[in-house]
Amino acid sequence: MLHAGTEELVAYTHAPSPRTQDLIGRESSVLAHNYHPLPVVVKKARAQWVWDVDGTKYLDCLAAYSALNFGHQHPALVRAVKKQLRTLSLTSRAVHNDQLGPFAEELTALVGQDMVLPMNTGAEAVETAVKIARAWGYRVKEVPSNRAHIIVANNNFHGRTLGIVSFSTDPDARDDFGPYLPGFTAVPYGDADALRQAITKDTVAVLLEPIQGEAGIVIPPADYLPEVRRITAENNVLFIADEIQSGLGRTGATLQVQNVGVQPDMVIMGKALGGGLLPVSAVAGRADVMGVIHPGQHGSTFGGNPLAAAVGRAVVKLLEPGSLQASAKELGRVMRERLESMGPRGVVGIRQEGLWAGVDIDPELATGREVAEALVGRGVLTKDTHGSTLRFAPPLIVTERDVHFAMDQLEGALGDVAAFRSH
Ligand SMILES: Cc1ncc(COP(=O)(O)O)c(C=O)c1O
């Protein structure tokens, strides 16, 4: 919903400098409009802070959609990349490299799986898991050729390739990109009965986000994922958890499935696996499932390159002690308490796990975008999703003081918007 006077509101809460306006104007004539960024041109960043071209400092409360769980330029990660860069950056998989095997060993140990298939972006890793599930269906479950069926959830977000948008239910992501890949059924998220009823003899997998990120940090009922695990096991169907956004510490655990005591057959990771320095993704899974892939059937020139593996190893090392996960849990409680006190200021819904919150703003007051823009004027970067929802996902290295700063500014921004609307 767009309110009358949106432009005036933006000017009231945050007026971009002439320099920023000029840079954005020039960019928009030569860059495809596949995103709608906030009017900020970032020039440098360190830890949880970023600076724009005018030198204004912001607290990063989006963390590149959780790719920056460890903050910008984390010293241990930068060190790992620099060291590796000096010795070996790329081999392709035509030969072995001395980083990839140890990375696979360390990552499987961290997430409790047997084998890893490395890729680069999240969407590629999702495609990888879908291919493995289909191959497993034909070669192990003995589903008839070309009949493999996969169940997904309504309002899913798994990326933007043609295969993935084929099972998206979001018209923006899907419309005008057909013809679509067949073999998928979408069921309501959080409804285990609907999922059970959608299973056929040809169903090979269920693919779910343990918390739906892009949908607005949608958390399913507590018994949903355990129930899905039971149903899939009973029906000889693989359970694939897409932890690309929810994983690697964000929710107060290494994986969100661990928070609910569930062991999937495959888990998909990306974003923070590259430490905010490189695109690194991976599918980790059971040996008998991952084992269906043979040479020539899947791969990527850059997947598993030594540089990516070195940064992935450094990421695993940061997560091994569990302190970042514990901090995400603890600071998540602080954030929650503050958000719960903001009802009178226009917060009408909160969905939160660890340092990941979807905050619904009263649509009568403002859109999520308007509040995000007001927050830019107050030194906090975050992003709206779907209408009146704002999300907060700061790097896990933030302090309690930073969380209070972000929440103070949110209160202030809601006040700014209310003041504008009432005059
Ligand atoms: C749950 C989930 N899966 C997959 C993706 C796609 O990842 P990428 O943008 O790296 O392709 C995203 C990105 O937001 C995501 O949140």
The ligand as an SDF file (V2000), in Angstrom:
LIG
                    3D

 16 16  0  0  0  0  0  0  0  0999 V2000
   16.3710  -19.4040    1.5550 C   0  0  0  0  0  0  0  0  0  0  0  0
   17.1070  -18.9390    0.3330 C   0  0  0  0  0  0  0  0  0  0  0  0
   17.4390  -19.8300   -0.6100 N   0  0  0  0  0  0  0  0  0  0  0  0
   18.1140  -19.4740   -1.7070 C   0  0  0  0  0  0  0  0  0  0  0  0
   18.4860  -18.1610   -1.9260 C   0  0  0  0  0  0  0  0  0  0  0  0
   19.2310  -17.7830   -3.1790 C   0  0  0  0  0  0  0  0  0  0  0  0
   20.5590  -17.4810   -2.9240 O   0  0  0  0  0  0  0  0  0  0  0  0
   21.4270  -16.6730   -4.0020 P   0  0  0  0  0  0  0  0  0  0  0  0
   20.8760  -15.2800   -4.0620 O   0  0  0  0  0  0  0  0  0  0  0  0
   22.8360  -16.7230   -3.4740 O   0  0  0  0  0  0  0  0  0  0  0  0
   21.2830  -17.3970   -5.3000 O   0  0  0  0  0  0  0  0  0  0  0  0
   18.1510  -17.2010   -0.9750 C   0  0  0  0  0  0  0  0  0  0  0  0
   18.5110  -15.7810   -1.1850 C   0  0  0  0  0  0  0  0  0  0  0  0
   17.9640  -14.8790   -0.5900 O   0  0  0  0  0  0  0  0  0  0  0  0
   17.4470  -17.5950    0.1860 C   0  0  0  0  0  0  0  0  0  0  0  0
   17.0910  -16.7150    1.1220 O   0  0  0  0  0  0  0  0  0  0  0  0
  1  2  1  0
  2  3  1  0
  2 15  2  0
  3  4  2  0
  4  5  1  0
  5  6  1  0
  5 12  2  0
  6  7  1  0
  7  8  1  0
  8  9  2  0
  8 10  1  0
  8 11  1  0
 12 13  1  0
 12 15  1  0
 13 14  2  0
 15 16  1  0
M  END
$$$$
